[in-house]
Amino acid sequence: MNEELKIKFWGVRGSYPAPGAETVKYGGNTSCVEINAGGRTIILDAGTGIIPLGRELARRAIQEKRGLNLLLLFSHLHHDHTQGFPFFTPAYFPNTRLHIFGPGGTPETLKHVLEHNQTAETFPLSLRDMSAAKTIESVRESQVIVWDEENVRVVESGSGLSPDAVVIRIHKSHAHPGGVFVYRITWRGRSVVYATDTEGYVGVDRRLAAFARNADVLIHDAQYCEEHYRGQLAGFPSTQGFGHSTAAMACEVAASAATGELVLFHHDPAYADSFVAAQEAAAQKLFPKSRAAHEGMEIKLPLTPIPLSMEGERRMDVKYVKND
């Protein structure tokens, strides 16, 4: 078994894809993050970044002569987080097992949205044409998603689980229009929190900070610079209330939650690479262990047993793999 928890970024933009010469460094695909926990693949959101991820997963499956067992989690169902799903190659393989969870008013809400996105009027292939074995279900904040020896399941409590189980807890944030799920993925003592499409509160979002407490990595929305957010950036409107944060807001949450690392995410599609780099530099002055996500970036968290008394020191062995 691979003795590390690995994070890889496949899409880091918000709102809409942004290809072009000025977005080469950080990438132009919309939200998609891959987490590998001991060979188990968890995918966070299905923006256009899921398209190259799908090709890579298909290549791995063919090379290793095996089917795929995948877990896809939607933070919410806005188009920039779902638009890549119809082009996700593994979903068309009959030997793929695809577990899909996300928010919704009823257990069927998520399935209905994905079906609507692929009706004849909007897309040539329906959800039914995706021949993978699919489980699609809307879940609640109170539920826990578990991936253990018994495969993927949803339970009402995260107690009494196998020590090797991947445990995913949910926090529902109302700091984005329509609400959004924040996920905390924990495996063998390591935790990653994925908090995209959330807007900072005055005095910090205390519920989010508590949910992210002591996470090794916090992936947090940082779409806007301060001037843009306040309507002081020439050519841009104020974005207060749009449901997205500034880098400073992300830093406040990371500091309050005492997280090991902060990854700035969901970059505005209008921002050139130089602008995102400036965001990163500003964040590092507020929370030194910050960096801006870019496509291909990997973070590896080694699974080293650490005494509880060393909890504050264990984050120092985080490895970064830069894939420019």
Secondary structure, DSSP 8 states (H G I E B T S, - for coil): ---EEEEEEEE-B-SS---SGGGTTT---BSEEEEEETTEEEEE--STTHHHHHHHHHHHHHHHT--EEEEEE-S---GGGTTTGGG-GGGG-TTEEEEEEE--SSTTHHHHHHHHHTSTTT-SS-GGG--SEEEEEE--TT-EEEEETTEEEEES---S--TT-EEEEEEEE-SSTT-EEEEEEEETTEEEEEE-S----TT--HHHHHHTTT-SEEEEE--B-HHHHHT-STT----TTSS--BHHHHHHHHHHHT-SEEEEESB-TT--HHHHHHHHHHHHHHSSSEEE--TT-EEEEE-----GGGTTTGGGG-EEE---
